[in-house]
Amino acid sequence: MVGWDSCLRRNLGMNRYSRHIILSEIGQEGQDKLSNAKVLVIGAGGLGCPILQYLTAAGIGHIGIVDFDVVEISNLQRQVLFGTSSLGENKAVAAKKRLEDLNDSISIIAYPKKLTHKNAIDLFNQYDIIVDGTDNFATRYLVNDASVITNKPLVFGAIYKFEGQVSVFNYNNGPSYRCLFPTPPEKGAVPNCSEIGVLGVLPGIIGTMQTNEVLKIILGLGQPLSGKLLCYNALNSQTITLNINRSSSEIEAILSKKDSFHTQNVEEICEIEIDTISITEAINQTNIQIIDVRETHEIPKIESLDITYIPLGILESQLEKVDSEKKKAIFCQSGIRSKKAVSILKSYEINNCYSIIESALEIKSYLKEQHKEVSNDR
C-alpha cells in the first residue's frame, strides 16, 4: 500500500508539473530539486503575494512566510492572494490558507510575527534561500545582514510608484545589499506605497522576476542577477542593468557583529530624532502653524483648521511660507512625510518643528468628534 501511495503521488506530481518536466533543461531531476528546496519569504504584501503564488505553483517543497501585518482593504488593489473574506486576517496565515488550496502537496509554514534581530538567524538557518518582499529600509538591512551571517542567498526586490528593482545578493561570494547601499537613509526619508502610491500591477511584475531568480538558483539555470541590479520602468517598459561591486569591508563589518546581532534593534538602523506633538496639543496652542505636507489631491481634506498647504516635494522651494516666529506642527497621510519635513526644516535651521503623531484620517476623526461635543454642549 505504501508503494502504491508513493507511485500515485509521483504520478500526480508528474501531471501537476508536466510543463516543467518536459523542459529538457529541468526534467524530473530539476523538479525534484524544486521539491527539496526550502525558501523563506519575508513579507506577504505586494511583492510577497506573486512571489508566494508562483513558488507554490512551481512546487517549491518547503515555503516559509513571515508577516505580522493584517489584510486591509487598500491592499486588495495589488496583493492578489487576498480577497474581501481575508480582511482583518494576518497576512501570513491568510496567504498560507490560499496557497494550500493552490498546491496541497507541499509544506507551507506561516510565521505571523515581526522579523527581528532576535529571531532572524534561527529562521534563516532553516531555509536555503531568502526572498525579500519588505517595504521599508530598516527591515531590508536586517534581512541583508542576517543573510550574510547565515550565508544564505538573498533575492531582493523593491518598488516605487512606477519603477522596480531586482537583484540577488550574497550568492556565491557576490555582493550584498550594503555593497550597493552602504548607508541607510534617514527614517521616513523615502515614502512607502501608502504614502506615495504604486501602480497595482508593478508588484506582480517585480515579484515574478524575483521568483524567476529563485528558480534559476535552485535549478542552476541561466545567470542569476548576482552583482547586477535590474531596474524596470512600467511606463515605458524599459529595463536597465547596473553592475554592483562586492565590498569586502562591508561584508566584514557585518560579520564582525555576528555575536551581538541578536541584541540590535531594527528600528535603530534608520532612526532619526524627531520631535512629535499630538493634534490635541497642537490645536490648543495659539502661536502655532499647522502645515499639511500631503499632495493637494489627497484625502481626507482637513477644513476645520487654519492649515498651510506645502507638499513635501516643493517644501524646500517654498520655505517663505513657513512662519519662523511660530511653532510648526506638521502632518501627512500616515506620519512618514511629516517627519521628513521636520528633518528638512531643521537642516535649514528652522526650529520649533514637530511631527503630529496622528494620521490625516485620525485628525479628521478627532476634529469631527470635537465638533459633536461642542454641538451637544450647546
C-alpha positions in Angstrom: 0.0 0.0 0.0 2.9 2.4 0.8 4.4 1.7 -2.6 1.1 2.3 -4.3 0.7 5.7 -2.4 4.2 6.7 -3.4 3.6 5.8 -7.0 0.3 7.7 -7.0 1.8 10.8 -5.5 4.6 10.7 -8.1 2.1 10.4 -11.0 0.1 13.3 -9.6 3.3 15.3 -9.4 4.2 14.5 -12.9 0.8 15.7 -14.0 0.9 18.9 -12.0 4.5 19.8 -13.0 4.4 18.3 -16.5 5.2 21.6 -18.2 8.3 21.8 -16.2 9.3 18.2 -16.6 9.0 18.2 -20.4 11.6 21.1 -20.5 14.9 19.3 -21.2 16.7 21.9 -19.0 14.5 20.9 -16.0 13.2 17.4 -16.3 12.2 15.2 -13.4 15.6 15.8 -11.8 15.1 19.6 -11.8 11.6 19.3 -10.4 12.9 17.1 -7.6 15.4 19.9 -6.8 12.4 22.3 -6.5 10.6 19.8 -4.4 13.5 19.6 -2.0 14.2 23.3 -1.8 13.4 25.5 1.3 12.5 29.1 0.6 11.7 31.8 3.2 9.7 34.8 2.0 9.8 37.9 4.2 6.6 39.8 3.7 3.3 38.7 2.2 2.4 42.1 0.7 2.6 43.5 -2.8 5.8 41.7 -3.7 5.2 38.7 -1.4 1.9 37.7 -2.9 3.1 37.0 -6.5 6.3 35.5 -5.2 4.4 33.1 -3.0 1.9 32.3 -5.7 4.5 31.2 -8.2 6.8 29.5 -5.8 3.9 27.4 -4.7 2.7 26.7 -8.2 6.3 25.7 -9.2 6.3 23.1 -6.5 8.9 24.5 -4.0 8.7 21.8 -1.3 9.1 24.0 1.8 7.9 27.6 2.0 8.0 29.9 5.0 6.1 33.1 5.2 6.9 35.9 7.7 4.5 38.8 8.1 3.0 40.3 11.2 0.6 42.7 9.4 -3.2 42.1 8.7 -5.1 42.4 5.4 -6.7 45.8 4.8 -9.0 46.8 2.0 -6.3 49.1 0.5 -4.1 46.0 0.0 -6.5 44.4 -2.5 -5.5 46.7 -5.3 -2.2 44.8 -5.7 -2.0 41.9 -3.1 -3.6 39.3 -5.3 -3.6 36.4 -2.8 -6.3 38.1 -0.7 -10.0 38.9 -1.1 -12.6 40.6 1.0 -13.0 37.4 3.1 -9.4 37.9 4.2 -9.9 41.4 5.6 -8.6 41.6 9.2 -6.7 38.3 9.0 -2.9 38.1 9.5 -1.3 38.1 6.0 1.0 35.1 6.6 -2.0 33.0 7.8 -4.3 34.2 5.0 -1.6 33.5 2.4 -1.0 30.0 3.7 -4.7 29.2 3.5 -4.9 30.4 -0.1 -1.6 28.7 -1.2 -2.6 25.3 0.3 -5.6 25.4 -2.0 -3.3 26.1 -4.9 -0.9 23.3 -4.1 -1.7 20.8 -1.3 1.4 18.7 -1.9 4.0 21.0 -0.4 4.8 22.2 3.1 3.9 25.8 4.0 4.6 27.4 7.4 3.2 30.8 8.4 5.1 32.9 10.9 2.6 35.6 11.9 5.2 37.7 13.7 7.6 40.5 13.1 11.1 39.7 11.9 13.6 40.9 14.4 17.3 40.6 15.2 16.4 38.1 17.9 14.6 35.6 15.6 16.1 36.2 12.2 19.2 34.0 12.5 17.3 30.9 13.7 14.6 31.4 11.0 17.2 31.9 8.2 19.1 28.8 9.2 16.1 26.6 8.5 15.9 27.7 4.8 18.1 27.6 1.6 17.1 30.9 0.0 15.7 34.1 1.5 13.4 36.3 -0.6 12.9 40.0 0.5 9.4 41.2 -0.1 9.5 44.0 2.5 8.7 47.7 2.0 11.0 49.5 4.5 14.7 50.1 4.7 15.2 49.1 8.3 13.9 45.6 7.6 15.9 45.3 4.3 19.1 45.9 6.2 18.1 43.4 8.8 17.3 40.8 6.2 20.6 41.5 4.3 22.8 41.3 7.4 21.1 38.1 8.6 21.6 36.6 5.2 25.3 37.4 5.2 25.7 36.0 8.7 23.9 32.7 7.8 25.4 32.6 4.3 22.1 32.4 2.5 21.4 33.8 -1.0 19.0 36.8 -0.8 16.7 37.6 -3.7 15.9 41.3 -3.5 13.0 43.3 -4.9 11.8 46.9 -4.4 9.1 49.1 -5.9 8.4 52.8 -6.1 5.4 54.3 -7.9 6.0 53.1 -11.5 9.6 51.6 -11.0 11.0 48.4 -9.6 14.4 46.8 -8.9 15.5 43.2 -8.7 18.9 41.7 -7.6 20.4 38.7 -6.0 22.7 39.3 -3.0 25.2 37.2 -1.1 25.3 34.5 -3.8 28.5 32.6 -4.5 30.6 35.2 -2.7 28.8 38.0 -4.6 28.0 41.5 -3.2 25.4 42.2 -0.5 22.7 44.9 -0.3 25.1 47.0 1.8 27.7 46.9 -1.0 25.1 48.7 -3.1 23.6 50.9 -0.4 26.2 51.0 2.5 24.4 53.8 4.4 20.7 53.5 5.4 18.6 56.6 4.6 17.1 58.5 7.5 13.8 57.0 8.7 11.0 58.5 6.7 13.2 59.9 4.0 11.7 57.6 1.3 7.9 57.2 1.4 6.3 53.8 1.1 3.3 52.7 -1.0 0.8 54.0 1.5 2.4 57.4 1.3 3.3 57.8 -2.4 1.2 55.2 -4.2 2.1 52.4 -6.6 0.8 51.1 -9.9 -1.2 47.9 -8.9 0.4 45.6 -11.5 4.0 46.6 -10.7 4.5 44.4 -7.6 3.3 41.5 -9.8 5.9 42.2 -12.4 8.8 42.6 -9.9 7.6 39.7 -7.7 7.6 37.3 -10.6 11.0 38.5 -11.6 12.2 37.7 -8.1 10.6 34.2 -8.3 12.4 33.6 -11.6 15.7 34.3 -9.8 14.8 31.8 -7.1 14.1 29.1 -9.6 17.3 29.9 -11.5 19.3 29.5 -8.3 17.7 26.2 -7.3 17.9 24.7 -10.8 21.3 26.1 -11.7 20.0 27.6 -14.9 21.0 30.8 -16.6 22.7 33.7 -14.9 21.2 34.9 -11.6 21.3 38.7 -11.0 24.3 38.5 -8.7 26.4 41.6 -9.0 23.7 43.3 -11.0 20.7 45.5 -10.3 17.9 45.2 -12.8 15.8 48.4 -12.9 12.4 48.3 -14.6 10.1 51.2 -15.6 6.5 50.3 -16.1 5.6 53.5 -18.0 7.9 52.8 -20.9 8.6 49.0 -20.3 12.3 49.7 -20.4 14.9 48.0 -18.3 18.5 48.9 -17.5 21.0 46.7 -15.6 23.6 48.2 -13.3 26.8 46.5 -12.1 27.4 46.1 -8.4 30.8 45.5 -6.9 31.4 43.5 -3.8 32.8 45.5 -0.9 34.9 43.2 1.4 34.9 45.9 4.1 31.1 46.0 4.2 30.8 42.2 4.4 33.5 42.1 7.1 31.7 44.8 9.1 28.5 42.7 9.1 30.3 39.5 10.1 32.2 41.4 12.9 28.8 42.0 14.6 27.7 38.4 14.3 27.9 37.6 18.1 26.0 40.7 19.1 23.5 40.6 16.2 20.6 39.4 18.3 20.9 42.4 20.7 20.3 45.0 17.9 17.1 46.8 17.4 15.7 47.0 13.8 14.2 50.5 14.5 17.7 51.9 15.3 19.0 51.2 11.8 17.4 54.2 10.2 16.3 56.1 13.3 16.5 59.9 13.4 15.4 62.0 16.4 12.2 63.8 15.5 10.1 65.9 18.0 6.4 65.0 17.9 3.2 66.5 19.1 -0.4 65.3 19.3 -3.2 67.1 17.4 -4.8 67.9 20.8 -1.7 69.7 22.0 -1.4 71.5 18.6 -4.9 72.9 18.3 -4.8 74.1 22.0 -1.9 76.4 21.3 -2.2 79.9 20.0 1.2 80.7 18.5 1.3 77.7 16.1 1.3 77.0 12.4 -0.2 73.7 11.2 1.3 72.5 8.0 -0.1 69.7 5.7 2.7 68.3 3.5 0.5 66.0 1.5 -0.3 66.4 -2.1 -3.3 68.6 -2.8 -5.4 65.8 -4.2 -5.0 63.6 -1.1 -8.0 62.9 1.2 -9.4 63.4 3.7 -9.4 67.1 3.5 -9.0 69.0 6.8 -11.2 72.0 6.5 -11.9 72.9 10.1 -8.4 74.1 10.9 -6.3 77.0 9.6 -3.8 75.0 7.6 -0.8 75.9 5.4 -0.5 73.5 2.5 3.1 72.8 1.3 3.5 69.4 -0.4 6.8 67.8 0.7 8.2 67.7 -2.8 8.3 71.5 -3.0 8.9 72.3 0.7 12.5 73.5 0.1 11.4 75.9 -2.6 8.6 77.4 -0.5 10.3 77.9 2.8 9.0 81.5 2.9 5.5 80.0 3.7 6.9 78.7 7.0 6.5 81.1 9.9 9.8 81.2 11.7 8.1 83.0 14.7 5.7 80.2 15.4 5.9 76.6 16.5 5.3 74.3 13.5 3.1 71.3 13.7 3.3 69.2 10.6 1.1 66.3 9.4 0.7 64.0 6.4 -1.2 60.8 5.5 0.4 58.5 8.0 3.4 60.2 9.6 6.3 59.5 7.4 6.4 62.6 5.2 5.8 64.9 8.2 8.9 63.5 9.9 10.9 64.1 6.7 9.6 67.6 6.6 10.8 68.3 10.1 14.2 66.9 9.2 14.3 69.2 6.1 13.3 72.3 8.1 15.9 71.5 10.8 18.6 71.3 8.0 17.7 75.0 7.2 18.0 75.8 10.9 14.2 76.3 11.2 13.5 75.3 14.8 10.4 74.5 16.9 9.2 72.0 14.3 7.1 69.0 15.3 5.6 66.0 13.6 1.9 65.4 14.5 1.7 61.8 15.7 -1.8 61.2 14.3 -2.5 60.4 10.6 -4.7 62.7 8.5 -7.6 60.3 8.9 -7.2 60.3 12.7 -7.0 64.1 12.7 -10.2 64.3 10.7 -12.0 61.8 13.1 -10.8 63.7 16.2 -12.0 67.1 14.8 -15.3 65.5 13.9 -15.7 64.2 17.5 -14.8 67.6 18.9 -17.4 69.2 16.8 -20.0 66.8 18.0 -19.1 67.5 21.6 -19.4 71.3 21.1 -22.8 70.8 19.3 -24.0 68.7 22.2 -22.9 71.3 24.8 -25.0 73.9 23.0 
